[in-house]
Amino acid sequence: EKGGWSSFMAKEISEEPEAVAKTILGRVHDGLVDLPELAALGDDVLTGLDRVLIIACGTAYYAGLVGKYAIEQWARVPVDVELAHEFRYREPVLSPRTLVVSISQSGETMDTLMAVKYAREQGARTLSICNTQGATIPRESDAVVYTHAGPEVAVASTKAFVAQITAIYLLGLQLGQVRGALEPERARGLVAELQAVPEKLAAVLNSGERIREMAKWMADTQSVLFLGRHVGYPVALEGALKLKELAYIHAEGFAAGELKHGPIALIEPGQVVFVIVPSPRDPSSLHAKVVSNIQEIRARGARVIAIAEAGDVAVLPHADEVIRIPLASPFFEPLLAVVPLHIFGMELAAAKGLDVDQPRNLAKSVTVE
Ligand code: F6R
């Protein structure tokens, strides 16, 4: 059922726009988010909670990291994100006012499941963000918001990732709305931006051919680094994970601000570095900071591939290659910037003659520890 695609992964990447659209579908009324599923958490839970804790593994964990930036900004509530296997073995402190949000494509990941069970025993409220109807984790949770990415067959998660970010954004927006942290006008603006993402994602898919060419000349590359800041940081981590699992090469994602604290020592002539560049229209100074990071690594011989917004000319003199993404405000950039990285992971694996759907040593659903 690959339907003419060379792999399930290629098909699933092509379905990323649809995964976002379907996850939003029916959950916006009058321009505002409405997730009736959250009622199952109990009365006043959304207004009364004082902390959100997101637990997940792998790619789902990176979706959680993206969610932290958004929920804190929109709902003004503290958010922590933890790897489920680190969380469950250290008697973490929870209270009935903690909302524990698990994120899992399969809904069967053992560590995430056990973390949810622990959280419930401690009296926390549990919400599952899951892509698989009726899976174990949603059944063990107080409430569930399903992502509607459709079945994901390739071992490496792609369309589920963008659907997870979409779901966690819907949660963040609803929390912001009910807690009064988001003015309705601002909330409506953000909802409209989220609804515009699928169309922009479809445009990003057009860069596939160029990325395939890049992957070909990089087939012998031994190591690739990824840099990002703010919501671009988890995207960098995701880009690196995809290369490890699909192309079996050493890859690391870093927060760009960490460069000077160690990683810059890794830069030597020819080192390929992907940089996720924040929008120059963003009122924060992050764009300038990342451009200056690019200059620093380029001066040491790095080969820079920038993922930057259309019209961002400031990166041009400093990057060896620029992959363009459509204009979007900061929180919506990760949804767009991750797609070229998904394509790159797949194409590099394909250029090396590897099976992109079934990487060695990995299983789609990790039901053991
Ligand atoms: C990476 C990948 C894994 C999963 C992780 C969690 O491409 O697919 O890192 O994201 O095993 O799986 P779920 O979401 O099923 O809990």
Boltz pocket constraint, residues with backbone or C-beta under 6 A from the ligand:
constraints:
  - pocket:
      binder: B
      contacts: [[A, 57], [A, 58], [A, 59], [A, 60], [A, 61], [A, 103], [A, 104], [A, 105], [A, 106], [A, 107], [A, 108], [A, 109], [A, 112], [A, 155], [A, 156], [A, 157], [A, 158], [A, 241], [A, 242], [A, 245], [A, 363], [A, 364], [A, 365], [A, 366]]
      max_distance: 6.0
